[in-house]
């Protein structure tokens, strides 16, 4: 009975470890940004360079009035273990005002200003003269807490979005355009966790720093640690159970009296 009680207590402890809430799990987006006033307001203008990129938070819908040919910049925060998806929509003037098709492009850069490849999505799209809008999207790879210096893996920090027309008739440059941008992030879980971590997230040194709601979680414990600890507990319990079985419950065998 004592062995059963020990095993039951151990299994309950392991179950509690597996069901502990993870840091930041409740804050996965898409969700409205926390705060009130200016902190919660979505930007209505875009920057014209990396240094002036407008800050957009996951769950917000940023907008900007621009001219065809302008470069529009936004920035958002992505932490370790997150997968970010960027979606943009461009509304164009009536077809009679345009002389031909246009090709728009959506590029995403990390804190080192390295262009990041999309896992899937349409980061480049062509709109004909008869269409009034174009949609683009880019689903990024999972952000890693640490990577080799030579690798191009996405790292925690600020990410920059650049939206512009890549090809258009010269007559159409300068025509008005209205852009909208949305960013969504989701936690990939402990399966993508690594042992190393950055000393600090890659954020701009200027005053336009961007940070996830609840702060940076890079380097904190993850579900990978929980599963490792839970597995160790179960392995120890299995060893105790096997030892008790081989000993026959701990009672010595009956020895017949001598003749």
N, C-alpha and C positions, 0 to 999 in steps of 0.2 A: 504493500500500500504506500509505503514511503516513496518507492521509486515512481509510482504513478503520480503521486503529488508533485514530485520534483519535475517530472516531465511535463505535467500540465502547467505548472508555473512557468517553465521555460518556454513552452509554446505560446502562452499568453504574452510573455515579454517580447518574443520575436514578432508576434502579430502587432503589438503596440509599436514596435520599431518600424514595421513596414507601413503602418497607417499614419505615421506622423506627418503633419502638413509641411510641405517644402517652403523655404523662404521665397517670397515673391509669387507663389503659385496663385494666390488670390488676386494678384494684380496683373495677370496675363491680359493682353489686349486681343481683340478690339474692345475698348471701353473708354468712356469719356474721361478726359484728363481731370485729375483732382485739383481742387482749389477753386477760387472764385476770382472775379475781376479779370485783370489783365493776364494772370497766370493761366486761366482756363480758356481764354479767348483764342480762337484759331486765327492765324495770320491772314491778312487780306492783301499783303504785298510779298513779293519774292525778292531775294537779293540778286545782285548782278555779278557776284563773284563768290569764291569760297569764303572769303573773309566777311562778307556781308550776308551770308546765307540766312534766311529766316528760319527760326526754330519751330518745328511742328512736332506735336506729341502724338503717339499712337491713339487712334480713335478720333482725331480731329480731321476736319476737311478744310485744308488751306486753299485759298483762292488768290488770284492775281490777274490784274489787267495788264496786258503787254501788247507789243507789236511783233508781227511776224519777223523773225530774224533776231529777236532778243534772246539772251541767255538768262534763264530763270534758275535760281539756286535756293534750295531748302536744306535743312539739316535736322537729323533726329538721332536719338540715342539707342544703341543696341548693346545689350549685355551678353555675357557668356551664356551659352546654352539657348539663346533665342534665335528664332527664324523670322526674319522680317520680309514683308511683302509690300512693295510700293506700287500704287496705281495712280495713273494720271489721265485726265480728260482735257482735251483742248476743243473749245468751241470756236468755230471760224465764221467769218461773215458770209452772207448769202453767196450762192454759187455764181451769180452774175457778176459779182465784184472780183472774182478770181479768174485768172487766165489759164490755169493749169493745175495739175496735181501737186501735192506737197508731201514730203517725207519728214516725219517728226521722230525724234530720238530721245530716249530716257536713259541716262547713265547714272550709276551709283558708285560712289567712291568711299573708301574707309578713311580712318583718321590720318593715315599716311598718304592720302590722296591717290591710292592705288585703285584703279577701276576694278570693280568686283563683277564676276560673271554671274549670270542668272541661272538658277537651276531650271526654271521654266518661265514662260511668259513671253510677251511680245514687247521687247524694249525698242523696237523700231517698227513703224507702221506708215503706210502711204495712204493718203486720203485724196480721192479724186475731186475734180472741180465741182461735181454735183453733190458732194456730201458736205454736211455742216459740222461734223465733229469727228474726232479720232481718239481712240483709247489705247493706252499703253500700260504694261505691267512688268514687274520684275520681282521674282521670288528669289531671295538671296540664300546662300548656303548658311548652315548653322554657325553662329559666332563661336569661336573657340577661346577658351581662357588663356591659351598659350600656344605658340607655334614656333617652328624653327625660323631663324632670321631670313633664310633664303626662300621660305614659303610665301605664298600669296593668300594664305588663309585669312578669312575675316576675323578681326580681333575686337575686343570690347572697346567702345568709345563712340565718338561722333561719326555719323555717316552723312555724306553729302549727296544730294540729288540734283542733277542738272537736266533741265528740259529745254529743248530748242528745236528749231526746224533745221534738218540736215540738208535738204534740197528743196528748192522752190523757184519758180520763175522770178526773174528780177523784178517784173512788174508787180508781183504780189508782196515783196518785202516792204515792211512798214505798215501793212494793213493790220487792223486791230485783231486781237485774239484774247480769249478768256481761258485761263488755265485753272484746273482744280487738282489737288494732290491729296492722297490719303495714304497713311502708313499703318500697317497692322503687324503686331509681333506676337509670337506664341512660344511657349517654353517647350523645348524638345525633350526634357527630362534628363536623368542621369546617364542614359546610354551614350551620350556624346561628351561626358565629362572627361577631363584629362588631369594628370597629376600636377602639371606646372601652372603658373599664373603670371600675369604681368604685374610689375610693381605698381602701375597706375594705368587707368584707361587712357586711350588715345583721344584726347580732347584738345581743342585749340587753346593756345596760351593767352589769347585775348579774352576780353570780358564776356564773350558770347558763348559761354560754356553751356552744354546741354547735358542733362542727367535724367536717368529713368525715375519714375515715381518710386519713392522708397529708397533711393540711392543705389549705388553700384553694388552688385552681389558677387562680383568676380573674386574668386579665392575663398569664398565661404563654403561650408560643407554643402554637399548635394545629395540627391537620392542614391548616387553611387556609393557613398559612404554608408548610408543606411542599409542598402542591400548587402554590402560586404560584412557589416556588423551582424546583421540578421543571419547570414549564412554561417558565420563563425559560431553563433549561438546554437543553431540547429546541428552543426557538425559536432559540437561538444555534447549536446544532448544525445545524439546518436551513439557517440562513444561510450557515454555512461550507460545507456540502455544495453549496448552490446556487452559491456563488461559485466553488468548484472546478470545477463543471460548465461554467460559462460561460467559464472560462479554458482549458478543454480540458486539464485536468490540470497546467497550469503550464508546458508545453513550448511554445516558440515554433514557429509554423508554418514549413514549409520554404519558403525563398525560392530560386527558380531562379537560376543564375549569369547575369551579363550577357553579351549576345552580343558 
